[in-house]
Amino acid sequence: MTVHSLSVLEWLLVGLCCAATVYAGVAAVAMPFFGKRAAGCHLGWTSVSVLKPLCGTEPRLYENLVTFCEQAHPRFQLLFGVSSPVDPAIGVVRRLQAAYPQCDIELVIDSRVHGSNLKVSNLINMAQRARHDVIVLADSDIAVEPDYLDTVTAPLADADTGVVTCLYRAQSVGGFWPRVGALFINEWFAPSVRVAHAGGSRRFGFGATLALRRTTLENIGGFEALKDCLADDYWLAEHARTLGLNTVLSSVMVATDVIEPTFVTLWLREMRWLRTIRSVNPSGFASLIITFTSPWLLVGALLAAGLNNGGIGSGGADPLMALTFSVSTAAGVVARVLLHARSARISRTFWRDLPLVPLRDTLLALQWLGAVFGSHVVWRGARMSVVNRVAQPRTSIVEMSDRG
């Protein structure tokens, strides 16, 4: 068989299989190695207000919030916000206030709605009570180390830094489907961000942590600029970038809980993530097609077998090409197992979750296909449009310079 005997579709499949192998190898290398994180130093000229919007209870809500009460930072305020006076999270905050009387903990109960994004409405209501010059936003389901605030606020000492954000590692809480969901974060989402970051991309912002100066928040129009955005975390950082300010990916990795108990709840959550990515970065979403390694490895194995048996192309078998493609597929398997090993080294779940890797990759490929279509997602029981109505920042970097 000659090289030209393959059809266009066959060549496309060959290219995608090889790209998936390369991606898996790069992703495995891009994951952080063992070693101590660079120590953070707090900003001596400022204090921090931590805003944590809450909605309902979660299995480890109290334990996760405790980690914010035990920070080494010299001065910080913890603001918790709910929209309903009967929200069960209120009892958790009251318990925290009793257990940590030395901490500046305040609960904001405010039912006012400012836009389609109820989380942002919560933030708008809470922000009026924030007293300090640095604002840190953090989701309710994450846990942090005692040096967290020191480390994530340190880059803000550079005037060119607009937003500091963090990646996160997932820990499953519950049975089978939370384990599958944890693999989504640890072996797909986090590696894909690290690959993009290594390639020079800084167009991201994650709700696990967003740290910024109060002045930056004011210059982008406050949280009101995000009230109708589904991807509020991404757009907060994007607004800061339009002011000429940088987004910094912190060395900190926080921990997040995956608690979805059923296939349906997990599907809805991950579909929301994928459709959100599609809404803010269509080209990046399209490129994700090579990140679902296991299905491409299966296709690669079938292509290699077809080349060996003369079932592909019109000129008979080409042993050299078949061997080359077989080696590429085998390399992809090794790279995918290495990525799993790098991701599982902290949780020590390599052998337990190894059989789930093909299922996880295949499910992700199906979700990606599903996310190509549809204009709505479900978030905390509410149906939301993926169309972002984005307000423009109030002040450009040029206007800021002119005023100076």
N, C-alpha and C positions, 0 to 999 in steps of 0.2 A: 504494500500500500504506500502510495506517495503522500507527502504532506498535504497536497492539494485535494485529496480524495474525501476529506472531511467536509460535511455540510456546514453552513454558517451557524446553524443551531448547535451542532456538535462542537464547533470551535468556541462558541459562546459558553457552553457548559464547561469545556476544558478550562477556559479562562477564569470562570467563576470558581471552579474547584481549586485551581492553583492560588487564586487571590484569597480564598478562605484559609488555605494552608498557611500562606504568608501572614495573614492577619492573626491567626491563632499563635504563631510563633512570636510576632511582635507584641501581642497582648500579654503573653506569658512573661516576656522580658520586661515589659513596662510596669508590671506589678512591683510594689516596693519590696526591697530585700530586708532581711533582719537588720536590726541596728537601732540605736537610740535616735529618737526624734530630736531635732534641734531644739534646745531649750528656748522658751519664750521669755521675753522681758516685758513687764507691764509698762504702760505709758504713764510716766510719773506725773504728767500734766493733766490727766483726765481721769474720769471715772466712767463706769459702764452701766447702762440700763439694758437689761435682758428682757425682751418681749417674747412671751410664750402664749400664743393663742390656744385655747383648749376647747374641746367639744366632746362631751361624754367621757366615759372611762375606758381604759385599756388594761390588759392583764398586768402590766408592770408599770403603770403610770406613776405611782408613788415612788417606787425604787428609781425610776429614771429621773424624776424631778429632784430627788434627794441629791443626785450628783451635781446639780447646779447650786444647791445650798452649801456644798462643801468645797467651794472654789478657793484657791490660794490668792486670788486677786485682792488687792488691799481695800477696794471700795466698789461695791456694785449693788444695783437695785434689781430685784426680781419682780416683774410685772406679769401676772397671769390674768387672762381675759376670757370671759364666757359671755354668750349672748342671752342666756336664759337664767332666770333666778332659781330654777329647779334643776339646773344641769348637775349631774352627779359628780362632775369634776370639782365642784365647789367644796365638797367634803374632803377631798384629797388635799386641796390647798389649805383649808383650815387645819388639817392635821399637820401639814408642813409648818405652818405658822406656830403651832404649839410646840413642835419638836425642835424648831430652830429660831428661838426668840431673838437671837443675836443677829439674824439676817433681816435685811430690809425687804420684806415680802409684802406685796400689795395685790389684792384681788379686785379686778374691775368687772362689774356686772352691768352690761349695757346692751340693750336689745335693738338699738338703732341700726338700720340697714342702709348702706351708702351705695351699693351697686350689686352686680350679679355675683361677685365673689364674696361669699360670706366670711371667709377667713380674713380677707383684706378689710371688710367692714369691722371685724373684731380688732384688727391692728389699728385702724383709724381711731376707734374708741379708746384703745389702750394708750396710743402715742401721746395723747393729751396729758397723761400722768407721768411720762418719762422725764426725768430730771437731769440726766447727764449728757455729756457731749459726744459719747460714743454709744451707738445703738447696736445691739446684737439680737438678731431674730433667730429662733431655734424651734424646730418642730417639737411636738409634745412627746414623741415616741423615741427620743434619742437619749443616750447616756454618755457622759463625758468624764475625762480624767480631771484631777484637781488643778492642773496647769492649763486647762482649756482656755479660759478667758485671757490669761497672760499671752498665750501663743497666738490665738486668732486675732487679737487686737494689735499685736506688735507691728505688723506691716503697715498699719495706718499711720505710723510715725512718718512714713514717706508721703509727702504731699501729692504725689502722682497716683497713689493708690486710692481707688474709689470704693471697691467692695472686696472683702475677703470671704471666701466660701470654703466649704469642707466637703470632701467625699465621706462616705460612710460604709461600714461593713454590717451585714445583716446577721441577726441571730434568730433562729426560728423559735417560736413560742407555741407549742402545741404538737400536732401530729404530722402527717404526711405532706399535706399541701403547704403548710408553712415552710417545710424543708425545701420543697420545690421553689417556693417564692424567694427564699434566701439565696438560692443559686442564681436567680434572675439578677439580683443586685451584685453578688460577689463575683460571679463568673461571666456576666455580660455587661451590666451597666457600668460598674467601676472600671473594668479593664478598657471599655470603649472610650470612657472619658480620659483615661491616662494615655491611650494611644493618640487621641485628638490633641491632648495637651502637649505630648512629646513632639507632635507635628506642628506646634506653634499656635494652635487655636486657643483663644481665651473667651470665646462666646459661650459662657455658661454661668450659672448661678443656681445653687441648690438650697432648698428649704431647710436642710439639716443645720446649716449655719449661714447667715449673711451678716457680716459685720461692716459697719460704715459710720462715718461721722454724721452728726446731726445736720451739719451744714450741707453735706452731700444730699441727704434726704430732702432737705428743704429746697435745694436747687433743682431737683428732678420733679418737684411738685408734690412732695409728700406721698403718703400711701394712697391718697386720692387719685393719683395718676395710674394706679393699678386696680382700681375698684371693679373694672369690668374685664379684667384679664384672667384667663384660666391659669396661664403659666406666670403667676405673679413673681415667683423667685427669679426666673430667667429675665423677666422684663425689668425688675429692679436693678439688676446688674447691667442690663443693656442700656437703660437710661443713663446710668453713671458713665458707661463707655461713650455715649454720645456727647458727654461733657469733656471728653478727652482724658478720662481717668481709667486706670488699669484695674482689671480683675485679677486677684491673686488667689491661687489654689493653695490653701494652707497645708502644712505638713501633717496637721491633725487629721486623724480619721476617727469619727465618732461611731458609736454603735447604735443601730436601729433595730426595732423588733418587727418581725413579720408574723402576723397573727391571723391572717385569713384562713378560716377553718375548712372551706370547701373549694372545689374547683371553680364554681361560679363566682364567688367573691374574689378569688385570686385573679381570674380572667378579667373581671371588671376593673380591678386595680391596675393590672399591667396594661390593659387596653387603654386606660386613661393616660398612662405614662407615654405609650407609643404614639397615640394621637396627639398628645401635647407636643412631643418632639416634632411630629409632622407639621403642626400648626406654626411653630416658630422657626423651623429649619428644614424645609422640604428637601433640599439637596442632601443634607446630612442624613435625613430619614431614608432617602433612596439608597445611600451608600451602606446602610446597615444590612443590606441583603447578604453581604459576605461575612457577617459576624455570627451567623448561625452555623457553626462548624459541622456538627454531626450529620445533618442532611446532605451537605456538600461532600463529605467524606464517603457517604453511601453512594452518591451519584458518581464520585470519582472511582470507587471500587467497581461499579457496574461498567463504567467506560473502559477501565483498564481490562476487565474481563472481555468486553466486546472487542477491544483491539487485539487481544491475544487470540480470540476465536474467529477473527475475521468478520464479526458481525457488525462492525462500524466501518464506514467508508466503502469505497467501491473497488479498491484495488487489492484486496486481500490483506493479510496480517502484516504488520510492521513490528517485528520483535523489539527493535530498539525504542521505538516510540511507546510501545506498551510497557516496556521495562521502566522507562523514564517516568511515565505517568503512575505506575505502581509505586515507585519510590516516592513520588510527590504525595501520593495518598497516605503512604505509611508515615511520612514525615508529618503530615497533618494530624494523624492519630497521636503521634508522640507529642506534638505541640499542644493538642487539646488536653491530653492527660497532664502535661506539665502545667498548663493554665489552671486546671482543677487543683493540682497539688499546691501551686503558689497561693491560690485563693483559700484553700482549706487548711493551711498550715497553722493558723491561729486557733480555729475552732476544733482542729484535730478530728475532722470528720471525713478524711480522704476516702477510706474504704467504705464507710457507711453510705456515702452519697455518690460514689463512683458509678454505680448502676443507674443513677438518676440522670447522668449527664446526657445521654442520647434523648431521653424523654424531655429534658429541659430544653435542649436545643431545638427539637422538633416542635414543641409547643410554642416556642418563641417565633419560629418561622411562620407557624399558622397565625399567631397573633399579629405579626408584621403584615401578613396578607390581609387580615381583617382590618387593621388600622389604616390601610390604604383607602378604605371607604369609610363613610360615616362622618357625621359632623357634630356628634354629641358624646359626652362621657358621663359616667356616674361617679360622683364624689360625695362620700358620707351620706348616701341616700338621695342626694339632689342631682337632677339631670342638668348638665351645663353644656353650653355650646363651646366648641373649640375655636371659634372665631374670636380673636382678641381685639377689643376696641381699646386701642392704646392712646393715652394722652401724651402729648409732647412735653419734654422737660421745660421748665420755666426759663432756664438760663443756659446759654451756651458758654463754652470755655472762652470764646472771644469776648462775649459780653462781660464775663467775670474779669477778664484782663483789663477791659476798657474802664470798668468801674474802679479798678485798683489804682 
